[in-house]
Structure formats: C-alpha cells, structure tokens
C-alpha cells in the first residue's frame, strides 16, 4: 500500500494469522476497508472478530 498499490490479496493456511494481519493493516491505513469471504460461516467469524478488534468503528457484513 505504501508503494501505491490499491488492492491486495492475503493467502495463508488456517491459523496462520490472516485475520490478525488484516486488522493490523486496516488499523495502520485508517481507511474504509472491504473484506470478501467465500462463505457465510467465515463472513460471520470475521464480523465477530473485527467487531472485537474495532469496537469504535462500524463493522458490517452482507450475505448474498
């Protein structure tokens, strides 16, 4: 992001710290962020974790 890239993809195995890494990047950038999950279970899990990590911010999720 510091080099001007607007989009990033984060890949990793289960338990490798992807959510923690995303939260730290979001906190550092201080910008609205869109996180896309491939299923409802993961979307709900991310929602819960981000609500805990960012209690003062709007955290929402939409399932289609």
C-alpha positions in Angstrom: 0.0 0.0 0.0 2.8 2.4 0.8 4.1 1.9 -2.8 0.7 3.0 -4.2 -1.0 -0.4 -4.6 -4.7 -0.1 -4.0 -5.6 -3.8 -3.8 -4.0 -6.7 -2.0 -4.8 -10.4 -1.7 -3.8 -12.2 1.5 -3.4 -16.0 1.3 -2.5 -18.4 4.2 -3.3 -21.7 5.8 -5.8 -22.0 8.7 -4.3 -20.5 11.9 -1.6 -18.5 10.1 -2.8 -15.1 11.3 -4.7 -13.7 8.3 -7.4 -12.0 10.4 -4.8 -10.5 12.7 -2.7 -9.3 9.8 -5.8 -7.8 8.1 -6.8 -6.0 11.3 -3.3 -4.5 11.7 -3.2 -3.3 8.1 -6.7 -1.8 8.5 -5.7 -0.1 11.7 -2.5 1.3 10.1 -4.2 2.6 7.0 -7.2 4.2 8.8 -9.3 3.9 5.7 -12.7 2.2 5.0 -11.9 -1.4 4.0 -13.8 -4.2 2.1 -13.1 -7.8 3.1 -14.6 -10.5 1.0 -15.2 -14.0 2.4 -16.1 -17.1 0.3 -18.8 -18.4 2.7 -21.3 -17.4 5.3 -19.5 -19.1 8.2 -16.3 -17.2 7.5 -18.1 -13.9 7.0 -19.8 -14.3 10.4 -16.5 -15.2 12.1 -14.7 -12.2 10.5 -17.5 -10.0 11.5 -17.3 -11.1 15.2 -13.5 -10.7 15.3 -13.5 -7.3 13.6 -16.3 -6.1 16.0 -14.0 -7.0 18.9 -10.9 -5.5 17.3 -12.6 -2.3 16.2 -15.3 -1.6 18.9 -15.5 2.1 18.0 -15.9 1.5 14.2 -18.8 0.5 12.0 -18.3 -3.2 11.1 -21.0 -4.7 8.9 -21.5 -7.8 6.8 -23.8 -8.7 4.0 -24.6 -12.2 2.7 -26.0 -12.7 -0.7 
